[in-house]
Amino acid sequence: MGRPEKNNFSILGLCMRAGKLVTGAQAVEKSIKHGEGVLALIDAAASDGTKKAIHDACEYMQIEYAVLPEGALSRETGKANRMAAAVTDASFAKAIKKCLEQTKQSDTIEGCI
């Protein structure tokens, strides 16, 4: 059975298995504030409060953040109802940013690894 959308952020699963991804809004905010997170990811379906909290933490700590398509975080990490994540490794962050750029350029991307 195929996925309903073509964007595939499977790099998130690799990052999670490597122990370089913090998930959950409160854990992400804490990670950012303690200087551990290098890239924050927010699910498009996150509440306005969650988006604001992560956004404000990122602005204060001067960390980049990105909004992912609805359900991408939960699907790719295998953890239900995840609305936020923080990448704690610069190499993974760079790969995810590259994936996000490719996704912006084309709606037909098959995968980001």
N, C-alpha and C positions, 0 to 999 in steps of 0.2 A: 504494500500500500504506500503510495507516494505522499509527500508532504503537500499541504494545501498551498503553501507559498514557495517560491523558488529560492528566496534568500536562505542561505544555510550558514549559520555561524558555528560550525562544528569545532572551530578553534577554542570556543568557550569550554567545551567538554574536555579537551586536552589540558587546558589551563586548570580546570577544576581537579582533574586527576593528578596533576603535578603539584597540587596544593598551593597554587598561586592565585586562587580566586576566592574572595570573601563574598558570601551572599547574605541577603537579608538587609533591609533598610537600616536598622539600628547598628548592625555590625559594620556595614559599609561606612556609615557616618563616623563611627568610632575609628575605623581604619584610616579614613581620610584625615581626621583631626589629629591622629597620632603620627602622621607622615608616612604610613606604610603603603597606602594606595597610590598608584601612579596613573590610573585611569578608572573613572567611574562609569558604569553603564546603568541606564534606567530603562525599564520596560515602558513602552508607550501607554500601557494601561494602568500605570501607577497612579495613585491618588495625587491630587495637587499638593497636599501636605508633604508627601514623600518626595515629590519632585523638587519642591522648594527647599526642603531640608538638605537634600543631596547637592542641589545647585549652590546653595549658600555656603556649604562646607567646601565645595570645590573652588568657588570664587575666592574664599578666604585663604585657602591653602595653595591657590594658583595651580589647580590640577584640572586637566581636561576631563570632560564628560561627554557622553553620547547617549542619545535616545534610540533604543532598538525597537524593531517591529514588535507588536503585541504578541506575547507568548514566547518570544525567542529565548529569553533567559531561562524560563522554566523548561522548555523543550530541550535545549542543548545541554543544560546542566543536570537534567534528570531530577530536579527538585521542584515540586509543585508550588505554584503561587509565588515565585520569586519575582520581586519587582525592582530589585537593585543588586548590583554586584560591583566589587572593586578588584581590579587586577593589581597584584602586588609585585609583579615582575616586569621590568622594562622591556625585555625581549617579547614577551607575550603581548604587552600593551602595543608595541610597534606592529606586530602581526595583526592584531585586532583593528588598529587604525587603518592599516592597508586594506583589510577586508571591508571596512566601512566605506573607504574611498571607492573601491571596486563596485560596491553595492550602489553607491550614488550614481555611478556612471552607467550602469546597466541594470535593467530589471530582470535579466535572464541569467544572472550568475548562478552557477550550479553549486559552488562550494567555496569555502574560505579555509584553506589549510595551508 
